[in-house]
Amino acid sequence: MKIIQLTDPHLVPSGSLLRGIDPQARLRACLSEIEIYHSDAAALVISGDVTDRADRASYELFRDVVAEFCLPPLHITVGNHDHRSVFGAIFPEHLAADGYAHSRFDLQDHVGLLLDTWAVGTHGGAFDPMRLEWLRTQLAESDKPVLMFMHHAPVKVGLKRLDQIALQGEDELWDVIAPFSSRIRHMFFGHMHRNVAGSWRGIPFTVAAGLTHQVMLDFQTDIVRHIEVEPYFSIILVNGRDVVVHPHAIRDAKIIDIIPDTTRPSCSP
């Protein structure tokens, strides 16, 4: 089974740039490659920060751009640069009946859970009791293995500013997850603008870098310095035994070798 995770598009209105970067062009480049090479995926998960300023025009732009491509089934949640009410006005089908941008979806013999970590007035994430109860209910309803997606990560990664705006209340989250942790095969995050991997309380996780700017690797200060690199999305391959994550950069790749190289002379007598 293949799943695509695309995170942090940070769209701005058409014709605008974000730190000298054109988020719309980067989104189109990623979606074009997904359409060509990964239309067989079971899901395309957008894990938050759809827009940079939570303005209606940027959400409408995202809707219109996505509609131009033939893509896998789409699942979207919000991040700290979004606003749930504006998002919901453009994407009502991606809000649950309780008003949150969380969802449960079938992934063949797995369950996908997409969580809403947006919290008002902070760049850090948080869950309220209603969302934690929703998560508990979803985990309890099935015995299938679970793949979990969310914007904020509960884990600290050693980058001081990112750790300050991580998911708050990790103990409360763990209290909900712990009885089901053996079925949670992998957790997928965004928000950090870096490719990061590890485990949180024994559960493997990966963080996808995103489409726009990335955060410089700086363990010394709490200043965030952004750098421009290629846009990334993740290709996730899952079977009954393994979970493999390929962070993939969109670039003009130059082929420097092909193996086997049939142009070389044979060593046979």
Rosetta silent file (secondary structure, phi, psi, omega in degrees, C-alpha in Angstrom):
SEQUENCE: MKIIQLTDPHLVPSGSLLRGIDPQARLRACLSEIEIYHSDAAALVISGDVTDRADRASYELFRDVVAEFCLPPLHITVGNHDHRSVFGAIFPEHLAADGYAHSRFDLQDHVGLLLDTWAVGTHGGAFDPMRLEWLRTQLAESDKPVLMFMHHAPVKVGLKRLDQIALQGEDELWDVIAPFSSRIRHMFFGHMHRNVAGSWRGIPFTVAAGLTHQVMLDFQTDIVRHIEVEPYFSIILVNGRDVVVHPHAIRDAKIIDIIPDTTRPSCSP
SCORE:     score description
SCORE:     0.000 S_00000001
   1 L     0.000  138.159  178.688    0.000    0.000    0.000 S_00000001
   2 E  -115.551  137.229  174.905    1.197    3.472   -0.885 S_00000001
   3 E  -131.646  142.072  176.135    0.248    6.715    0.884 S_00000001
   4 E  -109.952  129.221  171.565    1.421   10.232    0.042 S_00000001
   5 E  -110.918  125.652  175.995    1.939   12.846    2.763 S_00000001
   6 E  -125.834  127.377 -173.663    2.215   16.460    1.677 S_00000001
   7 L  -133.689  155.689  172.078    2.526   19.082    4.385 S_00000001
   8 L    55.337   56.577  173.828    2.865   22.838    4.926 S_00000001
   9 L   -64.299  -32.439  178.328    1.957   24.262    1.493 S_00000001
  10 L    50.780   47.930 -179.484    1.710   27.743    3.108 S_00000001
  11 E   -64.477  144.926  171.216   -0.222   29.094    0.159 S_00000001
  12 L  -122.502  165.404 -177.497   -0.537   32.853   -0.284 S_00000001
  13 L   -55.544  149.674 -177.631   -2.848   34.609   -2.768 S_00000001
  14 L   -54.538  133.665 -178.101   -2.052   34.069   -6.425 S_00000001
  15 L    92.649   -7.593  179.631    0.726   36.361   -7.631 S_00000001
  16 L   -99.201  158.115  175.484    2.244   36.730   -4.161 S_00000001
  17 L  -116.150  155.674  176.096    5.523   35.338   -2.851 S_00000001
  18 E  -120.888  109.725 -176.383    6.401   33.975    0.585 S_00000001
  19 L    52.116   40.685  179.297    9.963   34.826    1.603 S_00000001
  20 L    79.462    3.604 -177.250   10.820   35.056   -2.069 S_00000001
  21 E  -109.151  144.613  176.132    9.259   31.638   -2.786 S_00000001
  22 L   -98.312   97.067 -177.764    6.202   30.930   -4.935 S_00000001
  23 H   -62.260  -33.628 -179.337    4.176   28.376   -2.906 S_00000001
  24 H   -64.745  -43.145  179.306    1.656   27.889   -5.691 S_00000001
  25 H   -62.325  -39.621  179.475    4.344   26.871   -8.188 S_00000001
  26 H   -67.553  -40.410  177.103    5.792   24.429   -5.667 S_00000001
  27 H   -61.460  -45.314  179.894    2.378   22.939   -4.943 S_00000001
  28 H   -61.544  -40.571  179.923    1.727   22.466   -8.648 S_00000001
  29 H   -62.076  -42.855  179.149    5.108   20.792   -9.129 S_00000001
  30 H   -67.048  -46.047 -177.742    4.386   18.312   -6.338 S_00000001
  31 H   -66.087  -34.492  177.350    0.835   17.577   -7.447 S_00000001
  32 H   -62.111  -44.609  179.882    1.964   17.070  -11.028 S_00000001
  33 H   -68.783  -37.673  176.628    4.471   14.437   -9.952 S_00000001
  34 H   -62.061  -42.996  179.408    1.932   12.795   -7.638 S_00000001
  35 H   -61.765  -42.142 -174.977   -0.562   12.628  -10.512 S_00000001
  36 H   -74.039  -44.866 -168.833    1.992   11.089  -12.890 S_00000001
  37 H  -108.290  -16.022 -171.131    3.744    8.634  -10.585 S_00000001
  38 L  -133.735   28.260  177.344    1.551    8.070   -7.526 S_00000001
  39 L   -67.793  -13.552  178.050   -2.067    8.057   -8.624 S_00000001
  40 L   -82.589    0.306 -178.811   -2.162    4.473   -7.313 S_00000001
  41 L   -66.159  149.547  178.541   -1.785    5.680   -3.714 S_00000001
  42 L   -74.773  -22.946 -178.308   -4.538    4.809   -1.256 S_00000001
  43 E  -161.548  150.745  167.448   -4.567    8.361    0.123 S_00000001
  44 E  -117.511  112.728 -175.349   -3.046   11.814   -0.213 S_00000001
  45 E  -104.780  123.993  175.843   -2.813   13.352    3.269 S_00000001
  46 E  -103.430  109.072 -169.437   -2.323   17.101    3.676 S_00000001
  47 E   -98.612   48.535  166.784   -1.107   17.520    7.258 S_00000001
  48 L    98.591  169.348 -171.505   -1.770   21.193    7.927 S_00000001
  49 L    52.574   53.395  175.840   -0.648   24.759    7.240 S_00000001
  50 L   -59.530  -41.036  179.319   -2.575   24.750    4.001 S_00000001
  51 E  -121.133  168.607  177.752   -2.165   28.537    3.911 S_00000001
  52 L   -91.833  -32.589 -174.113    0.297   30.960    5.451 S_00000001
  53 L  -123.660    9.465  176.956   -2.171   33.597    6.685 S_00000001
  54 L    58.683   33.795  179.290   -5.471   31.707    6.877 S_00000001
  55 L   -94.284  149.383 -175.323   -7.080   34.010    4.303 S_00000001
  56 H   -59.826  -39.885 -177.361  -10.019   32.924    2.192 S_00000001
  57 H   -60.574  -37.323 -179.280   -8.297   33.705   -1.112 S_00000001
  58 H   -72.200  -38.186  175.021   -5.461   31.283   -0.345 S_00000001
  59 H   -63.990  -40.854  178.077   -7.850   28.477    0.634 S_00000001
  60 H   -64.040  -37.945  177.179   -9.793   29.067   -2.575 S_00000001
  61 H   -63.343  -44.236  178.321   -6.531   28.931   -4.518 S_00000001
  62 H   -59.703  -46.352  178.460   -5.633   25.616   -2.887 S_00000001
  63 H   -57.171  -45.458 -175.626   -9.062   24.209   -3.751 S_00000001
  64 H   -70.599  -38.667  179.208   -8.783   25.339   -7.365 S_00000001
  65 H   -66.314  -46.610 -179.622   -5.226   24.075   -7.864 S_00000001
  66 H   -58.686  -36.900 -177.494   -5.997   20.658   -6.373 S_00000001
  67 H   -66.688  -16.600 -179.441   -9.036   20.356   -8.652 S_00000001
  68 L   -77.435  -13.527 -172.112   -6.790   20.570  -11.720 S_00000001
  69 L  -116.859  151.358  173.110   -5.104   17.232  -10.969 S_00000001
  70 L   -90.661  106.041 -168.696   -6.213   13.598  -10.849 S_00000001
  71 L  -122.618  162.687  172.337   -5.105   12.679   -7.341 S_00000001
  72 L   -63.307  166.657  177.202   -5.558    9.892   -4.784 S_00000001
  73 L   -51.326  131.267 -169.658   -8.363   10.298   -2.210 S_00000001
  74 E  -100.120  134.807  176.037   -7.660   13.540   -0.350 S_00000001
  75 E  -133.367  125.683 -171.413   -7.630   14.017    3.444 S_00000001
  76 E  -128.973  138.991  168.308   -6.829   17.469    4.877 S_00000001
  77 E  -129.333 -177.697 -174.427   -6.353   18.921    8.347 S_00000001
  78 L  -109.420  159.776  174.195   -5.247   22.291    9.703 S_00000001
  79 L  -126.611 -169.305 -174.567   -2.059   23.625   11.280 S_00000001
  80 L   -71.318  -15.235  175.209   -1.070   26.665   13.289 S_00000001
  81 L   -92.339   -0.226  178.461   -1.071   28.917   10.199 S_00000001
  82 L   -97.651  175.967  171.180   -4.642   27.933    9.389 S_00000001
  83 L  -139.336  122.933 -169.294   -7.955   28.975   10.883 S_00000001
  84 H   -59.604  -39.380 -176.640  -10.570   26.298   11.262 S_00000001
  85 H   -69.477  -40.233  178.499  -13.604   28.449   10.447 S_00000001
  86 H   -69.857  -44.391  174.984  -12.131   29.881    7.245 S_00000001
  87 H   -54.537  -47.535 -176.524  -10.812   26.456    6.243 S_00000001
  88 H   -65.879  -27.915  178.156  -14.234   24.947    6.912 S_00000001
  89 H   -67.588  -29.866 -179.402  -15.997   27.508    4.762 S_00000001
  90 H   -95.917  -31.838 -177.202  -14.015   26.315    1.733 S_00000001
  91 L  -124.552   59.923 -178.053  -13.601   22.644    2.711 S_00000001
  92 H   -61.339  -26.924 -179.533  -16.716   21.717    4.690 S_00000001
  93 H   -70.076  -12.574  179.430  -16.313   18.085    3.616 S_00000001
  94 H  -103.383   10.792  170.275  -13.054   17.965    5.600 S_00000001
  95 L  -105.592  137.582  174.435  -14.684   18.997    8.880 S_00000001
  96 L   -75.150  171.512 -179.593  -16.255   16.373   11.117 S_00000001
  97 L   -61.252  -24.906  179.638  -19.741   16.849   12.536 S_00000001
  98 L   -84.550    1.523  176.035  -18.175   18.202   15.740 S_00000001
  99 L    92.398   -1.973  179.228  -16.493   21.024   13.786 S_00000001
 100 L   -96.992  154.363 -179.629  -12.912   19.749   13.950 S_00000001
 101 L   -90.367   56.349  174.804  -10.720   18.910   10.958 S_00000001
 102 L  -121.524  155.039 -174.707  -10.137   15.331   12.032 S_00000001
 103 E  -157.284  157.968  172.963  -11.129   12.166   10.231 S_00000001
 104 E  -120.130  135.263 -178.744  -10.877    8.411   10.129 S_00000001
 105 E  -144.555  149.933 -179.198  -10.441    6.648    6.799 S_00000001
 106 E   -76.519  135.713  173.869   -9.887    3.108    5.586 S_00000001
 107 E  -128.124   72.521 -177.569   -6.433    2.188    4.305 S_00000001
 108 L    55.707 -114.072 -178.894   -7.022   -1.355    3.107 S_00000001
 109 L   -92.016   13.369  175.443   -6.236   -3.493    6.168 S_00000001
 110 E  -117.723  167.869  171.375   -5.198   -0.419    8.169 S_00000001
 111 E  -113.886  132.907  172.164   -7.022    2.564    9.664 S_00000001
 112 E   -99.074  131.605  174.802   -5.879    6.102    8.940 S_00000001
 113 E  -121.550  123.057  177.888   -6.440    8.742   11.613 S_00000001
 114 E  -111.660  116.867 -171.134   -5.913   12.402   10.758 S_00000001
 115 L  -102.011  150.303  178.470   -5.902   14.589   13.876 S_00000001
 116 L  -102.325  109.306 -178.162   -6.656   18.295   14.327 S_00000001
 117 L  -106.218    8.141 -176.569   -4.002   19.912   16.569 S_00000001
 118 L   -67.412  134.669  177.664   -4.851   23.570   15.866 S_00000001
 119 L  -130.904  137.578 -176.799   -5.151   25.748   18.982 S_00000001
 120 L   -66.268  134.729  168.723   -6.262   29.379   19.068 S_00000001
 121 L    80.064   13.223  179.230   -3.628   32.007   19.804 S_00000001
 122 L  -149.584  152.845  172.992   -0.500   29.884   19.689 S_00000001
 123 L   -86.812  -10.494  172.356    1.847   28.317   17.163 S_00000001
 124 L   -80.037  159.695  178.572    2.019   25.262   19.400 S_00000001
 125 E   -99.015  164.366  178.372   -0.594   22.553   19.093 S_00000001
 126 L  -162.041  154.465  172.331   -3.004   21.228   21.702 S_00000001
 127 L  -112.454  139.842  169.921   -5.919   18.842   22.172 S_00000001
 128 L   -96.404  171.574 -177.775   -9.001   19.646   24.188 S_00000001
 129 H   -57.077  -33.826 -178.546  -11.023   16.932   25.976 S_00000001
 130 H   -65.777  -42.414 -179.799  -13.447   16.604   23.059 S_00000001
 131 H   -70.554  -36.349  177.116  -10.707   15.814   20.556 S_00000001
 132 H   -64.948  -39.214  178.506   -9.003   13.397   22.937 S_00000001
 133 H   -67.602  -38.240  175.333  -12.295   11.570   23.445 S_00000001
 134 H   -58.712  -45.655  179.970  -12.808   11.442   19.678 S_00000001
 135 H   -61.985  -44.433  179.115   -9.358    9.877   19.323 S_00000001
 136 H   -58.602  -42.701 -179.155  -10.070    7.351   22.080 S_00000001
 137 H   -64.088  -43.624 -179.173  -13.307    6.348   20.368 S_00000001
 138 H   -64.061  -41.437 -179.428  -11.649    5.887   16.982 S_00000001
 139 H   -67.694  -31.867 -176.838   -8.871    3.745   18.435 S_00000001
 140 H   -81.213  -17.858 -172.072  -11.346    1.591   20.344 S_00000001
 141 L   -79.315  -13.569 -175.778  -13.688    0.954   17.409 S_00000001
 142 L  -143.892  153.361  174.581  -11.387   -1.325   15.428 S_00000001
 143 L   -96.486    4.161 -178.050   -8.681   -3.920   15.931 S_00000001
 144 L   -71.607  153.034  172.274   -6.899   -2.895   12.732 S_00000001
 145 L   -64.804  152.043 -169.499   -3.378   -1.421   12.805 S_00000001
 146 E  -119.930  137.797  168.048   -3.317    2.373   12.757 S_00000001
 147 E  -114.645  123.137 -170.513   -1.377    4.990   10.807 S_00000001
 148 E  -114.395  131.496 -178.881   -1.725    8.388   12.502 S_00000001
 149 E  -122.186  139.278  176.906   -1.243   11.799   10.850 S_00000001
 150 L  -161.646  164.653 -177.975   -1.181   15.228   12.529 S_00000001
 151 L   -78.908  -58.442 -178.139    0.427   18.641   12.163 S_00000001
 152 L   -85.635  146.440  176.337    2.191   19.105   15.510 S_00000001
 153 L  -103.501  143.423  176.461    4.418   16.455   17.056 S_00000001
 154 L   -79.739   -7.445 -173.666    4.469   15.699   20.797 S_00000001
 155 L   -91.796  144.888  173.431    8.188   14.918   20.628 S_00000001
 156 L   -90.937  138.846 -173.051   11.028   17.370   21.309 S_00000001
 157 L  -116.679    4.642  176.395   13.737   17.351   18.638 S_00000001
 158 L    89.586   -4.231  173.894   16.450   19.517   20.201 S_00000001
 159 L   -95.366  113.666 -161.905   15.788   22.639   18.105 S_00000001
 160 H   -59.591  -46.268 -178.180   14.857   25.138   20.780 S_00000001
 161 H   -67.557  -40.839  178.241   12.295   27.254   18.973 S_00000001
 162 H   -64.075  -37.254  178.482   10.580   24.231   17.425 S_00000001
 163 H   -66.499  -28.356  178.004   10.429   22.550   20.826 S_00000001
 164 H   -70.567  -25.041 -177.638    8.719   25.668   22.221 S_00000001
 165 L  -116.191   29.675  174.548    5.913   25.327   19.668 S_00000001
 166 L   -76.588 -179.225  175.823    5.518   21.549   19.738 S_00000001
 167 E   -67.454  127.525  177.156    2.288   19.801   20.716 S_00000001
 168 L   -86.088  157.892  176.626    1.389   20.615   24.307 S_00000001
 169 L    72.283   40.149 -177.577   -0.103   18.080   26.701 S_00000001
 170 H   -65.341  -30.127  178.415    1.822   15.061   25.468 S_00000001
 171 H   -65.281  -41.284  178.022    1.090   13.153   28.689 S_00000001
 172 H   -64.451  -39.194  176.509   -2.651   13.549   28.153 S_00000001
 173 H   -63.319  -44.037 -178.770   -2.254   12.360   24.565 S_00000001
 174 H   -63.921  -36.706  178.014   -0.232    9.375   25.713 S_00000001
 175 H   -57.746  -35.301  178.001   -2.863    8.443   28.296 S_00000001
 176 H   -75.717  -41.800 -173.365   -5.329    8.060   25.408 S_00000001
 177 H   -77.331  -35.164 -168.451   -2.931    6.283   23.073 S_00000001
 178 H   -49.926  -45.057 -178.315   -1.166    3.967   25.520 S_00000001
 179 H   -64.390  -16.150 -176.549   -3.823    1.197   25.691 S_00000001
 180 H  -116.395    8.466 -169.706   -3.707    0.959   21.879 S_00000001
 181 H   -61.372  -28.196 -179.532   -0.032    1.704   21.266 S_00000001
 182 H   -67.214  -19.724  179.238    0.750   -1.797   20.017 S_00000001
 183 H   -96.583   -8.186  179.328   -1.570   -1.161   17.056 S_00000001
 184 E   -87.502  104.050 -172.003   -0.146    2.271   16.138 S_00000001
 185 E   -79.319  -31.418 -177.041    2.396    1.348   13.494 S_00000001
 186 E  -164.318  149.329  174.728    3.651    4.843   12.653 S_00000001
 187 E  -119.568  139.956 -176.008    2.960    8.529   13.309 S_00000001
 188 E  -125.181  127.849 -175.635    3.432   11.202   10.626 S_00000001
 189 E  -123.853  167.577  170.160    3.879   14.902   11.415 S_00000001
 190 L  -124.366 -139.964  166.608    4.450   18.242    9.688 S_00000001
 191 L    75.120  -36.026 -171.157    5.074   21.699   11.179 S_00000001
 192 L   -84.141  -14.026 -178.407    8.855   21.466   11.668 S_00000001
 193 L    56.250   37.860  173.840    9.885   22.256    8.097 S_00000001
 194 L  -151.306  153.909  168.554   12.535   19.564    8.301 S_00000001
 195 L   -83.771  117.428 -177.074   12.805   15.853    7.545 S_00000001
 196 E  -135.761  146.423  177.321   13.085   14.224   10.980 S_00000001
 197 E  -143.624  153.136  177.989   12.653   10.610   12.102 S_00000001
 198 E   172.752 -150.204  174.987   12.735    8.734   15.400 S_00000001
 199 E  -140.352  145.533  177.387   10.395    7.205   17.942 S_00000001
 200 E  -118.858  113.659 -179.047    8.117    8.726   20.562 S_00000001
 201 L    51.764   37.463  176.904    7.502    6.511   23.590 S_00000001
 202 L    90.560   -6.357  179.404    8.320    3.524   21.409 S_00000001
 203 E   -96.962  124.049  178.723    6.127    4.522   18.437 S_00000001
 204 E   -64.069  146.028  176.334    8.066    5.236   15.221 S_00000001
 205 E  -143.726  157.222  167.551    7.493    8.650   13.639 S_00000001
 206 E  -135.428  148.829  174.314    8.593   10.753   10.699 S_00000001
 207 E  -113.453  128.285  178.487    8.275   14.475   10.070 S_00000001
 208 L   -90.057  141.408 -171.845    7.880   15.641    6.476 S_00000001
 209 L   -71.744  -35.611  178.483    9.778   18.768    5.477 S_00000001
 210 L   102.614 -176.422 -168.995    7.066   20.489    3.468 S_00000001
 211 L   -97.939  -22.920 -170.597    6.791   22.553    0.325 S_00000001
 212 L  -110.963 -124.726 -178.574    8.262   25.962    1.109 S_00000001
 213 L   -70.440  157.399  173.183   11.075   27.170    3.395 S_00000001
 214 E  -121.316  159.398 -178.160   12.933   24.861    5.763 S_00000001
 215 E   -90.172  129.311  179.025   14.339   25.465    9.243 S_00000001
 216 L   -65.776  144.360  178.782   18.130   25.547    9.539 S_00000001
 217 L   -76.559  104.032 -175.773   19.689   22.917   11.788 S_00000001
 218 L  -143.173  104.887 -178.202   20.743   25.013   14.798 S_00000001
 219 L   -88.782   -2.423 -170.829   20.865   23.415   18.247 S_00000001
 220 L   -94.644  -39.486 -173.002   22.391   26.462   19.956 S_00000001
 221 L  -116.337  168.348  174.866   19.868   29.300   19.725 S_00000001
 222 L  -102.446   21.464  175.138   16.111   29.685   19.811 S_00000001
 223 L   -90.167  130.662  175.423   16.145   31.798   16.662 S_00000001
 224 L   -89.816  121.459  174.313   14.476   30.209   13.651 S_00000001
 225 L  -113.625  126.293 -176.055   16.449   30.786   10.465 S_00000001
 226 E   -96.132  144.062  176.238   14.760   29.719    7.267 S_00000001
 227 E  -127.014  155.591  179.486   16.545   28.385    4.216 S_00000001
 228 L   -99.023  123.334  174.729   15.305   27.727    0.703 S_00000001
 229 L  -135.430 -176.386  179.303   15.522   24.156   -0.540 S_00000001
 230 L   -68.666  152.586  172.931   13.471   22.008   -2.886 S_00000001
 231 L   -69.309  144.798 -178.167    9.859   21.209   -2.013 S_00000001
 232 E  -121.045  148.874  158.341    9.365   17.792   -0.426 S_00000001
 233 E  -139.013  167.418 -176.094    6.611   15.270   -0.059 S_00000001
 234 E  -112.043  136.656  173.280    6.717   11.775    1.444 S_00000001
 235 E  -106.481  117.671 -173.852    5.967    8.468   -0.233 S_00000001
 236 E  -109.576  125.650  179.078    4.927    5.922    2.401 S_00000001
 237 E  -115.330  129.792 -172.798    4.956    2.201    1.626 S_00000001
 238 E  -132.286  132.268  166.683    3.196   -0.176    4.013 S_00000001
 239 L  -132.715 -170.096 -176.054    2.813   -3.917    4.158 S_00000001
 240 L   -66.855  -16.675 -177.397    2.000   -6.349    6.931 S_00000001
 241 L  -112.644  -38.337 -167.487    5.551   -6.239    8.260 S_00000001
 242 L  -124.149  152.861  166.971    7.207   -2.949    7.285 S_00000001
 243 E  -124.559  122.391 -179.086    6.601    0.779    7.003 S_00000001
 244 E  -120.688  132.852 -179.086    8.998    2.597    4.670 S_00000001
 245 E  -120.589  123.290  176.794    9.058    6.390    4.231 S_00000001
 246 E  -107.865  104.858  169.574   10.769    8.055    1.264 S_00000001
 247 E   -70.327  124.608 -172.198   11.222   11.840    1.662 S_00000001
 248 E  -122.540  123.804  178.710   11.186   13.014   -1.941 S_00000001
 249 E   -95.142  138.180  174.697   12.469   16.360   -3.223 S_00000001
 250 L   -86.664  114.217  178.902   11.137   17.886   -6.419 S_00000001
 251 L  -152.922  165.435  173.948   14.146   18.910   -8.482 S_00000001
 252 L   -82.088   92.923 -174.490   15.511   18.689  -11.992 S_00000001
 253 L   -79.652  132.686  176.242   17.439   15.490  -11.429 S_00000001
 254 L  -101.513  120.899  179.665   20.401   14.775  -13.672 S_00000001
 255 L   -74.800  121.025 -176.398   21.021   11.071  -14.228 S_00000001
 256 L  -106.012   -9.891  178.257   24.739   10.496  -13.690 S_00000001
 257 L  -165.470  149.500  174.832   24.873    6.728  -14.052 S_00000001
 258 L  -128.406  127.373 -177.539   22.739    3.797  -15.082 S_00000001
 259 L  -115.085  128.595    2.304   23.472    0.360  -13.664 S_00000001
 260 L   -77.167  149.927  179.367   24.230   -1.965  -15.342 S_00000001
 261 L   -91.445  102.925 -174.882   26.319    0.157  -17.687 S_00000001
 262 L   -77.820   -4.981  179.924   26.157   -1.731  -20.977 S_00000001
 263 L   -81.949  -15.308 -178.660   28.689    0.598  -22.608 S_00000001
 264 L   -77.908  145.374  178.811   31.590   -0.898  -20.643 S_00000001
 265 L   -67.033  147.352  178.697   33.582   -3.680  -22.271 S_00000001
 266 L   -71.721  146.049  175.939   32.958   -7.172  -21.010 S_00000001
 267 L   -86.790   -3.080 -178.589   35.558   -8.817  -18.781 S_00000001
 268 L   -71.235  146.491  177.462   34.773  -12.204  -20.324 S_00000001
 269 L   -66.225    0.000    0.000   37.459  -13.763  -22.525 S_00000001
